[in-house]
Amino acid sequence: MNTVSKLLLPLALAAAVTACSKPAETTAPEAAPAATATAPAEAAPEVAAIEVASGTYTLDPTHTDVLAQWSHFGFSNPSAHFGKVEGTLVYDAADIGKSSVEVTLPLSGLNSFTAKFDEHLRSADFFDAAKFPVATFKSTKVEVAGTNKLTVTGDLTIKDITKPVVLDVTVNGGGEHPMLKVPSVGFDASTTIKRSDFGVGAYAPNVGDEVKIRITTEASIPKAEEAKAE
């Protein structure tokens, strides 16, 4: 080894030792992201109360439908419509508890959209429409259940069997009808009954005993009655 190499070797070793002895540079941890403020949830807008004029209203059969639906062996949920509904609604805006409703459902308006099944429903197996041609509902109590909500308790009569039922009612709209130009009101209602309670329990429980009923209706004060109110 020449003299120059002998002189450079110690310097190289010293440099290597110095390099190894330096502490490793550490990367500063990233700052945690600032917490994002959660905006408060917006309160649901208040529902405006629908104003309905006091008076005696007549149900509009062309815009009234009673739909009954049940389970068929758990496979399907067929339905039947009761049309040609007739009825009267007395509405007291100052004291809802004085309001009342009375409805007649002619079984001649029964329609399941299957003629053969309609015949079966009208037979003695079910409604026995030849002997009992109508079903009726007459309210016994009307209560406020919230904004534009009512609870209507009443007696439902089918095949001369009367049982109490409770309807959950929503007021859809009220005011002057744009075509009839008379005070009008519209409701939706729902309830669930047991058909066996009314002597219509054939094939239960395979065919569901519980029947869901949904109602939609419009009613107006006839012009003659409106004139009397004025």
PEVEN-V261011 format. One line per field, one symbol per residue. ss: DSSP state (a for helix, b for strand, c for the rest). phi: phi as a letter, one per 30 degrees, with the letter a starting at -180 (. if undefined). burial: b if it has 24 or more other C-alpha atoms within 12 Angstrom, else e. A space follows every 50 residues. Layout:
BEGIN
ss: ???
phi: ???
burial: ???
END
This chain:
BEGIN
ss: ccaaaaaaaaaaaaaaaaaaaccccccccccccccccccccccccccccc ccccbbbbbcaaacbbbbbccbcccbccbbbbcccbbbbbbccccaaacb bbbbbbaaabbcccaaaaaaaacccccccccccbbbbbbbbbbbbbccbb bbbbbbbbccbbbbbbbbbbbbbbbbccccccbbbbbbbbbbbbaaaacc ccccccbccbbbbbbbbbbbccaaaaaaac
phi: .dddddddeddddddddddddddddcdddddddddddddddddddddddd dbddlcccdcddbbbcccbbcchicbbdbbccchdcabbcccddbeddda bbbccdddcdbcibeddedddddddbdhddcbdbcbbbdcabbdbkdibb cccacccbhiccbdbbccccddaakdddcdhbebabbcbbabbcdddcib ceidceceddbdcbbbabbbdeeddddddd
burial: eeeeeeeeeeeeeeeeeeeeeeeeeeeeeeeeeeeeeeeeeeeeeeeeee ebbbbbbbbbbeebbbbbbbeeeeeeeebbbbbbbbbbbbbeeeebeebb bbbbbbbbbbbbeeeeebeebbeeebbbbeebbbbbbbbeebbbeeebbb bbbbbbbbbeeebbbbbbbbbbbbbeeeeeebbbbbbbbbbbbbbbbbbb beeeeebbbbbbbbbbbbbbbbeeeeeeee
END
